[in-house]
């Protein structure tokens, strides 16, 4: 017998999730694409709302996933988020590993591959990929206490463990990532701007997303080559930035790069970005792919227009980093 839905429990959980993510009703309405009165009515327990509006609210709070294949990237991302919540649950409120002021999530799926190696071999492949910067995505440490484990047939790594000797005890160095055989990959990391020397949750660097996105694209390309992809293999990317509202866009990582951004601020809490691109396009037009992907993110900051010059200059600097490399055939 199917148990009836406890609607008040659904509403209560939605309210709890909204407050836990630091969202006001107005911010939630903007994320869900509904009116503020609709959010008010939902939280008051109104059962006469149009179903699609309820679903939009629950989706914005990551409480609803559209029906689809169990092996979809969307489901993988959802499960990765829940796994991270399990890991940080014992930590005290405000602990840096909770990334309390927001984080970025970067995920990708390499589509159409078969005979992908088992998790143990995937871990070795990941450890051998070219490094792109000093804090490369999906870093594979070898220290026993933080080395990636095999969890639920998935390679998993969490650098935010409170019981380990950490050189940098801040949100930016508390990465959590998972890679599966589908193959799917998910990386969550706190903002470098929320380190000890700054007031957390107040600024958003103008250059770091360019570096992080270019590194993500290259990681997917290099990983794809290693596990049997070809130049026409399609790669799906999904990225989410949270904790944006109220942050000011500045040139922090490279203070002299851009002067006078006129206090551009984000007016919404988060944004999700998505891209499908063949492997060869990411290799041959990396800068264009990065700019196209990130343009909506920068527009959140009072309509700031991301320029070609900024993207090309930052990717060029990334390419000059020691150890930078990209594989091909």
C-alpha positions in Angstrom: 0.0 0.0 0.0 1.4 3.4 -1.0 1.4 5.9 1.9 -0.2 9.3 1.3 2.1 12.3 1.0 2.4 14.3 4.2 2.1 17.7 2.6 2.9 19.7 5.7 6.1 17.7 6.1 7.1 18.6 2.5 6.4 22.3 3.2 8.3 22.2 6.5 11.4 20.6 4.8 11.3 23.1 2.0 11.3 26.0 4.6 14.1 24.3 6.5 16.1 23.9 3.3 15.5 27.5 2.2 16.7 28.9 5.5 19.7 26.5 5.7 20.8 27.8 2.3 20.4 31.4 3.4 17.6 32.2 1.0 14.9 34.7 1.6 11.5 34.2 0.1 12.2 36.7 -2.6 15.5 35.0 -3.6 13.7 31.6 -3.7 11.0 33.1 -5.9 13.7 34.4 -8.3 15.4 31.0 -8.4 12.2 29.1 -9.0 10.8 31.6 -11.6 7.6 32.2 -9.6 6.2 35.2 -7.8 6.8 36.0 -4.1 3.1 35.6 -3.3 3.4 32.0 -4.7 6.2 31.2 -2.4 4.3 32.8 0.5 1.2 30.7 -0.3 3.3 27.5 -0.6 5.0 28.0 2.7 1.6 28.7 4.3 0.5 25.3 3.2 -1.8 26.3 0.3 -2.8 23.1 -1.5 -4.5 24.9 -4.4 -1.3 26.1 -6.2 -0.6 25.0 -9.7 1.5 21.8 -9.6 4.2 23.1 -12.0 4.8 26.0 -9.6 5.2 23.7 -6.6 7.6 21.6 -8.6 9.6 24.7 -9.6 10.0 25.7 -5.9 11.0 22.2 -4.9 13.5 22.0 -7.8 15.1 25.3 -6.7 15.7 23.8 -3.3 17.0 20.5 -4.8 14.1 18.6 -3.3 12.8 17.3 -6.6 14.4 15.5 -9.6 12.6 15.0 -12.8 11.9 11.4 -13.7 14.6 10.0 -15.9 17.2 7.4 -16.2 18.7 6.3 -12.9 22.1 6.7 -14.5 21.6 10.3 -15.5 24.1 13.0 -14.6 21.3 14.8 -12.7 20.8 11.9 -10.4 24.5 11.5 -9.9 24.8 15.1 -8.9 21.9 14.8 -6.5 23.4 11.7 -4.9 26.8 13.4 -4.6 25.3 16.4 -2.8 23.5 14.1 -0.4 26.7 12.2 0.3 28.6 15.4 1.0 25.8 16.4 3.5 26.3 13.1 5.2 30.0 13.7 5.6 29.7 17.2 7.0 26.7 16.5 9.3 28.9 15.8 12.4 30.9 19.0 12.0 29.9 22.1 14.1 28.0 24.9 12.4 30.3 27.3 10.7 33.1 24.8 10.2 35.2 25.7 7.1 34.6 22.3 5.6 30.9 23.0 5.6 31.6 25.8 3.1 29.1 27.9 5.0 29.1 30.9 2.7 28.6 29.0 -0.5 30.5 26.9 -3.0 30.9 25.9 -6.6 29.8 22.6 -8.0 31.3 21.3 -11.3 30.1 18.1 -12.9 30.5 16.4 -16.2 29.4 13.3 -18.1 31.4 11.7 -21.0 28.6 10.3 -23.1 28.4 7.1 -25.1 31.4 5.3 -23.7 31.5 1.6 -23.0 33.9 -0.7 -21.2 35.0 2.0 -18.8 37.7 0.7 -16.3 36.7 -0.3 -12.8 37.0 2.3 -9.9 40.4 1.2 -8.8 41.8 1.7 -12.2 40.0 5.0 -12.6 41.7 6.2 -9.5 45.1 5.5 -11.1 44.1 7.1 -14.3 42.9 10.3 -12.5 46.2 10.5 -10.6 48.1 10.5 -13.8 46.3 13.3 -15.6 48.2 16.5 -16.5 48.2 19.1 -13.8 46.8 22.5 -14.8 47.6 24.7 -11.8 48.6 24.7 -8.2 45.1 23.5 -7.1 44.1 21.3 -10.0 40.5 19.9 -10.0 39.9 16.3 -8.9 43.3 16.3 -7.2 44.3 12.7 -6.2 46.4 12.9 -2.9 48.5 9.9 -2.0 48.6 10.5 1.8 46.8 7.5 3.4 44.4 9.6 5.5 43.1 11.7 2.6 43.7 9.3 -0.4 40.5 8.7 -2.5 38.5 5.7 -1.4 36.2 3.4 -3.4 32.7 4.0 -2.1 29.6 2.5 -3.6 31.5 1.5 -6.8 32.6 5.1 -7.1 36.0 6.9 -6.5 35.5 9.4 -3.7 37.7 12.0 -2.1 37.1 14.5 0.7 39.8 16.9 1.8 37.7 18.5 4.5 38.0 15.8 7.1 38.3 17.4 10.6 40.4 14.5 11.9 43.3 15.0 9.4 46.3 17.3 9.6 45.4 20.0 7.1 47.8 22.7 6.0 45.0 25.0 4.9 41.9 24.9 7.1 39.6 26.9 4.9 36.6 26.3 2.6 38.7 26.5 -0.6 40.8 23.5 0.5 38.0 21.2 1.5 37.2 19.7 -1.9 34.8 16.9 -2.2 34.7 14.9 -5.4 33.3 11.7 -6.9 34.0 9.9 -10.2 31.9 6.9 -11.4 32.1 4.4 -14.3 29.3 5.9 -16.3 31.5 8.0 -16.5 30.3 10.9 -14.3 32.4 13.3 -12.3 31.4 15.8 -9.6 33.5 18.3 -7.7 32.4 20.7 -4.9 34.7 23.3 -3.4 34.4 26.4 -1.3 35.4 29.8 -2.5 39.0 30.9 -2.3 37.7 34.4 -1.5 36.3 33.1 1.8 39.8 32.5 3.3 41.0 33.8 6.7 42.3 37.1 5.5 38.9 38.4 4.1 35.4 38.7 5.4 33.7 35.5 4.1 30.8 35.8 1.8 31.5 39.4 0.6 33.5 39.2 -2.6 33.7 37.2 -5.8 36.9 37.3 -7.8 36.6 38.1 -11.5 39.3 35.8 -12.8 39.0 32.6 -10.7 35.9 31.2 -12.5 37.7 31.5 -15.8 40.6 29.4 -14.5 38.4 26.8 -12.8 36.2 26.4 -15.8 39.1 26.0 -18.2 40.6 23.4 -15.9 37.3 21.5 -15.7 37.0 21.4 -19.5 40.6 20.2 -19.8 40.2 17.6 -17.1 37.2 16.2 -19.0 39.1 16.1 -22.3 42.2 14.5 -20.8 40.2 12.0 -18.8 38.1 11.2 -21.9 41.2 10.4 -24.0 42.4 8.0 -21.3 39.2 6.0 -21.1 38.4 5.6 -24.8 36.8 8.8 -26.0 37.4 10.2 -29.5 37.3 13.7 -30.9 33.6 13.5 -31.5 32.6 12.2 -28.1 30.1 14.5 -26.5 30.7 15.9 -23.0 27.9 17.3 -20.8 28.8 19.9 -18.2 26.7 21.1 -15.3 28.0 23.8 -12.9 26.3 25.5 -9.9 27.5 28.5 -7.9 25.8 29.1 -4.6 26.1 31.9 -2.0 26.3 34.7 -4.6 23.8 37.2 -3.3 25.5 40.3 -1.9 29.0 39.4 -3.1 30.9 42.2 -4.9 32.7 41.4 -8.2 36.4 42.5 -7.8 39.8 41.7 -9.1 41.1 40.1 -6.0 43.4 37.2 -7.1 45.1 39.7 -9.5 44.6 43.1 -7.9 46.1 45.2 -10.7 44.3 43.4 -13.5 41.1 45.4 -13.5 40.5 48.7 -11.7 37.1 50.3 -11.1 34.4 47.7 -11.3 32.0 50.1 -9.7 30.9 47.8 -6.9 29.0 45.3 -9.1 27.0 43.0 -6.8 25.1 39.8 -7.3 21.3 40.1 -6.7 20.5 36.4 -6.7 21.7 33.5 -4.5 22.8 31.0 -7.1 23.0 30.1 -10.7 23.2 26.8 -12.7 25.1 26.5 -16.0 25.0 23.8 -18.6 26.9 22.9 -21.8 27.1 20.1 -24.3 30.2 20.1 -26.4 32.3 17.5 -28.5 35.7 16.8 -27.2 37.4 18.4 -30.3 35.6 21.7 -29.8 36.9 22.0 -26.2 40.4 21.4 -27.3 40.4 23.7 -30.4 38.2 26.5 -28.9 38.8 26.4 -25.2 38.5 30.1 -24.7 35.3 30.4 -26.6 33.7 27.6 -24.7 34.7 29.1 -21.4 33.3 32.5 -22.3 30.0 31.1 -23.6 29.6 29.0 -20.5 30.4 31.7 -17.9 28.6 34.7 -19.5 25.3 34.1 -17.5 27.3 33.9 -14.2 28.9 37.3 -14.7 25.6 38.9 -15.8 24.4 38.1 -12.2 26.7 41.0 -11.1 24.6 43.9 -12.2 24.8 42.8 -15.9 28.6 42.7 -16.1 29.7 41.7 -19.6 32.5 39.2 -19.7 34.9 40.2 -22.4 36.9 38.1 -24.9 40.1 39.9 -23.8 39.7 38.9 -20.2 39.0 35.2 -21.0 41.8 34.9 -23.6 44.4 36.6 -21.3 43.5 34.4 -18.3 43.5 31.1 -20.3 46.8 32.1 -21.9 48.2 32.6 -18.4 46.9 29.2 -17.4 48.6 27.6 -20.3 51.9 29.0 -19.1 51.7 27.4 -15.7 54.4 24.8 -14.9 53.2 21.3 -15.6 50.3 22.5 -17.7 49.4 20.0 -20.4 46.6 18.7 -22.6 46.5 15.3 -24.3 45.3 14.5 -27.7 45.4 12.0 -30.5 
